[in-house]
Amino acid sequence: MEFLIFKSVSLMLEPLGIALIILLVAAVVAWHRPLSGWKPVLLALVVLYPLSTQYVADQLLGLIEPAPRDPAADRSGQAIVVLGGGTYFNAPEYGGDTVGSRTLLRLRYAAHLHRTLGKPVLVAGGAPEGGPVPEAESMKRALQRDFNVPTQWVESDSHNTFENARMGRDQLKSTVQQIYLVTHAWHMPRAKLAFEHVGFTVIPAPTGYTRRFELTVLDFLPDAEALSDSSLFFREITGIVWYRLRALIGY
C-alpha cells in the first residue's frame, strides 16, 4: 500500500503530472473566462519544454549525484549490498522474468567490486509490482550466470528503498555494520539516507552517472527520454523528503 501511495504522489509531482495539473486548471479557467485560458497553457509549456530537454535533465540529475570516488579505496566495508532497479517481465529470450537494464548495470558494478574486494554480496528487491518472482531472486541468478559471482544473502520481501534497508539489516543482523552500497548515482542520496537510518555505516558505490560525450543541438530539443530523466530528479527529491519525515517521526 505504501508503495502505491508514494508512487501515485511522486507521479503527480513529476514534470508530466505537474503539466497535466496546470492544463486541467487551464481548462477550468477557459470554461469560465475564455480569454484568460491561454495563461496556464503557456505556464505548462514553460514548465514542460525545458524539462523535456536532455541538457536540463542532465543538469538536474547532476545536482543530486555524489562526486565520483573509488569505494575500493576504503577497505573497511564488510559486505556489498546491491539494490534492485526494476524487472524485465516475461522476457521471451530468457523464458521468463529477469533483471531490467538498470538492475543489470548495478549488478555489473557489484560484480566488479566483489572481484576487487572479495567481499560477500547481498541482493535486495521484492516484487512491488506483483510479479511472481522477487527481483532479488532474478538478481541472484544473473550474478551467478552472467558474472560468476555468488550471492550470500537474498532480501526478497522489500517494496521500496526504505524497506531494502530495514530488511537488509535483518538479513545481516549484527555481523555486518559497514557496507558498500551499490545503486545508481542519482538514487544514492536517498538510498544512503535509508541505510544510515537503520544503523549501517555506508560506503557509497554509485554507478550509472549522468554523462554526455559532447553537447549538441539535440540536447536542447524535446525528447521523451529526457523528460523521463527529469522525472527521476523530482522522484528522488520527493523520496528524500519523505524518508527524512519518516526518520523524524521514527517510522
Phi, psi and omega per residue, in radians:
M1 nan -0.776 3.137
E2 -1.072 -0.682 3.114
F3 -1.022 -0.794 -3.120
L4 -1.167 -0.703 3.138
I5 -1.132 -0.857 -3.132
F6 -1.091 -0.730 -3.137
K7 -1.098 -0.753 -3.128
S8 -1.122 -0.799 -3.137
V9 -1.135 -0.775 -3.103
S10 -1.129 -0.627 3.116
L11 -1.097 -0.668 3.135
M12 -1.287 -0.311 3.113
L13 -1.718 0.085 3.066
E14 -1.590 2.896 -3.005
P15 -0.904 -0.819 -3.100
L16 -1.149 -0.700 3.105
G17 -1.116 -0.736 3.108
I18 -1.087 -0.794 -3.136
A19 -1.090 -0.701 3.137
L20 -1.150 -0.672 3.084
I21 -1.095 -0.759 3.118
I22 -1.089 -0.737 3.132
L23 -1.160 -0.589 3.070
L24 -1.122 -0.736 3.061
V25 -1.066 -0.708 3.130
A26 -1.053 -0.726 3.140
A27 -1.110 -0.717 3.125
V28 -1.156 -0.765 3.135
V29 -1.100 -0.773 -3.118
A30 -1.122 -0.547 3.129
W31 -1.138 -0.704 -3.093
H32 -1.619 -0.583 -3.112
R33 -2.402 1.455 -3.031
P34 -0.917 -0.636 -3.075
L35 -1.291 -0.253 -3.116
S36 -1.796 -0.055 -3.070
G37 -1.156 -0.373 -3.094
W38 -1.240 -0.408 -3.052
K39 -1.129 -0.924 3.096
P40 -1.163 -0.487 3.066
V41 -1.104 -0.758 3.091
L42 -1.090 -0.705 3.112
L43 -1.073 -0.721 3.113
A44 -1.069 -0.712 3.113
L45 -1.150 -0.711 3.135
V46 -1.102 -0.630 3.116
V47 -1.300 -0.805 -2.954
L48 -1.335 -0.686 -3.051
Y49 -1.056 -0.985 -3.109
P50 -1.070 -0.625 -3.133
L51 -1.262 -0.185 3.099
S52 -1.673 0.058 3.106
T53 -1.765 2.516 -3.101
Q54 -1.160 -0.539 -3.139
Y55 -1.076 -0.862 -3.121
V56 -1.181 -0.717 3.132
A57 -1.044 -0.772 3.134
D58 -1.122 -0.689 3.132
Q59 -1.121 -0.711 3.140
L60 -1.134 -0.843 -3.130
L61 -1.118 -0.599 3.107
G62 -1.091 -0.425 3.139
L63 -1.192 -0.484 -3.073
I64 -1.899 -0.133 3.115
E65 -1.363 2.311 3.122
P66 -1.218 2.744 3.100
A67 -1.080 2.386 3.135
P68 -1.068 2.401 3.057
R69 -2.672 2.800 -3.127
D70 -1.613 1.871 -3.128
P71 -1.114 -0.435 -3.122
A72 -1.198 -0.229 3.088
A73 -1.213 -0.347 3.089
D74 -1.832 1.919 -3.063
R75 -1.613 0.182 -3.053
S76 -1.423 -0.240 -3.127
G77 -1.139 2.550 -3.096
Q78 -1.830 -0.327 -3.116
A79 -2.728 2.746 3.077
I80 -1.842 2.135 3.109
V81 -1.931 2.092 -3.134
V82 -2.020 2.252 -3.060
L83 -1.655 2.470 3.089
G84 -1.201 2.644 -3.130
G85 -2.302 0.367 3.112
G86 2.208 2.651 -3.107
T87 -1.951 2.484 2.985
Y88 -1.650 1.758 -3.013
F89 -1.376 2.467 3.039
N90 0.868 0.799 -3.127
A91 -1.145 1.959 -3.055
P92 -1.129 -0.568 -3.102
E93 -1.292 -0.300 3.106
Y94 -1.928 -0.073 3.096
G95 1.313 0.474 3.125
G96 2.675 -2.957 -3.117
D97 -1.123 2.516 3.023
T98 -2.595 -3.087 -3.082
V99 -1.291 2.554 3.071
G100 -1.396 3.079 -3.039
S101 -1.120 -0.674 3.125
R102 -1.179 -0.735 3.109
T103 -1.100 -0.716 -3.129
L104 -1.072 -0.694 3.109
L105 -1.090 -0.697 3.117
R106 -1.199 -0.699 3.121
L107 -1.126 -0.658 3.122
R108 -1.060 -0.742 -3.132
Y109 -1.255 -0.643 3.083
A110 -1.082 -0.689 3.097
A111 -1.121 -0.699 3.094
H112 -1.075 -0.774 3.121
L113 -1.135 -0.695 3.136
H114 -1.060 -0.739 -3.141
R115 -1.209 -0.562 -3.130
T116 -1.333 -0.720 -2.992
L117 -1.833 -0.404 -3.099
G118 1.260 0.352 -3.113
K119 -1.545 2.595 3.109
P120 -1.205 2.765 -3.010
V121 -2.043 2.391 2.944
L122 -1.993 2.263 3.043
V123 -1.840 2.464 -3.033
A124 -2.336 2.245 3.082
G125 2.829 2.185 3.116
G126 -1.655 -2.460 -3.139
A127 -2.292 1.189 -3.065
P128 -1.115 -0.413 3.132
E129 -1.652 0.119 3.025
G130 1.509 0.267 3.114
G131 -1.184 2.771 -3.094
P132 -1.296 -0.391 -3.086
V133 -1.997 2.071 3.080
P134 -0.990 2.527 -3.101
E135 -1.024 -0.657 -3.111
A136 -1.081 -0.583 3.111
E137 -1.170 -0.721 3.076
S138 -1.142 -0.635 3.114
M139 -1.133 -0.747 3.130
K140 -1.060 -0.780 3.138
R141 -1.108 -0.744 -3.121
A142 -1.146 -0.709 3.113
L143 -1.053 -0.746 -3.112
Q144 -1.277 -0.822 -3.041
R145 -1.268 -0.783 -3.000
D146 -1.631 -0.443 -3.062
F147 -2.158 -0.055 -3.138
N148 0.968 0.715 3.129
V149 -2.034 2.186 3.133
P150 -1.336 2.704 3.086
T151 -1.993 2.179 -3.112
Q152 -1.537 -0.611 -3.122
W153 -2.267 2.509 3.109
V154 -2.231 2.022 3.086
E155 -1.868 1.869 -2.959
S156 -2.105 0.302 -3.082
D157 -1.946 -0.137 -3.040
S158 -1.364 2.726 3.125
H159 -2.092 -0.107 3.120
N160 -2.756 3.114 -3.072
T161 -1.133 -0.672 3.135
F162 -1.079 -0.712 3.095
E163 -1.253 -0.571 3.007
N164 -0.892 -0.813 -3.081
A165 -1.189 -0.852 -3.079
R166 -1.152 -0.772 -3.123
M167 -1.338 -0.492 3.028
G168 -1.145 -0.663 3.068
R169 -1.076 -0.716 3.124
D170 -1.124 -0.626 3.117
Q171 -1.174 -0.795 -3.059
L172 -1.450 -0.310 3.133
K173 0.923 -2.358 -3.089
S174 -1.738 0.090 -3.072
T175 -1.389 -0.392 -3.119
V176 -2.222 2.158 3.117
Q177 -2.005 -0.521 -3.096
Q178 -1.996 2.201 -3.047
I179 -2.251 2.649 2.904
Y180 -1.603 2.053 -3.064
L181 -1.767 2.060 -3.089
V182 -1.853 2.115 3.038
T183 -2.841 3.138 3.108
H184 -1.176 2.631 -3.110
A185 -1.021 -0.710 -3.122
W186 -1.240 -0.319 3.134
H187 -1.639 -0.220 -3.012
M188 -1.075 -0.762 -3.122
P189 -0.985 -0.766 -3.135
R190 -1.226 -0.731 -3.131
A191 -1.135 -0.762 3.137
K192 -1.079 -0.723 3.106
L193 -1.035 -0.783 -3.111
A194 -1.149 -0.758 -3.082
F195 -1.293 -0.597 3.066
E196 -1.201 -0.556 3.140
H197 -1.084 -0.585 -3.111
V198 -1.613 0.090 2.975
G199 1.952 -0.025 3.128
F200 -1.371 2.602 2.865
T201 -1.630 2.091 -2.976
V202 -1.808 2.218 2.940
I203 -1.792 1.848 -3.064
P204 -1.099 2.353 3.062
A205 -2.283 1.203 -3.072
P206 -1.342 2.666 3.061
T207 -2.433 3.043 3.099
G208 1.155 0.747 3.111
Y209 -1.117 2.681 3.055
T210 -1.319 1.970 -3.098
R211 -2.419 2.501 3.073
R212 -2.191 2.510 3.093
F213 -1.194 -0.866 3.093
E214 -2.766 2.742 -3.140
L215 -1.477 2.241 3.112
T216 -2.280 3.057 3.129
V217 -1.094 -0.461 3.136
L218 -1.103 -0.449 -3.135
D219 -1.231 -0.172 -3.131
F220 -1.956 0.140 3.110
L221 -1.803 2.577 -3.133
P222 -1.041 2.417 -3.093
D223 -2.641 2.357 -3.098
A224 -1.103 -0.652 3.135
E225 -1.157 -0.666 3.099
A226 -1.120 -0.708 3.100
L227 -1.087 -0.668 3.082
S228 -1.106 -0.714 3.115
D229 -1.143 -0.712 3.075
S230 -1.075 -0.661 3.130
S231 -1.098 -0.603 3.084
L232 -1.023 -0.734 -3.138
F233 -1.042 -0.870 -3.108
F234 -1.159 -0.612 3.108
R235 -1.133 -0.739 -3.128
E236 -1.190 -0.696 3.097
I237 -1.090 -0.759 3.084
T238 -1.044 -0.747 3.138
G239 -1.137 -0.716 3.127
I240 -1.085 -0.778 3.118
V241 -1.081 -0.763 -3.123
W242 -1.127 -0.745 -3.127
Y243 -1.168 -0.647 3.099
R244 -1.150 -0.658 3.086
L245 -1.130 -0.735 3.113
R246 -1.070 -0.703 3.140
A247 -1.131 -0.672 -3.111
L248 -1.180 -0.641 -3.094
I249 -1.608 0.024 3.102
G250 1.237 0.517 -3.101
Y251 -1.633 nan nan
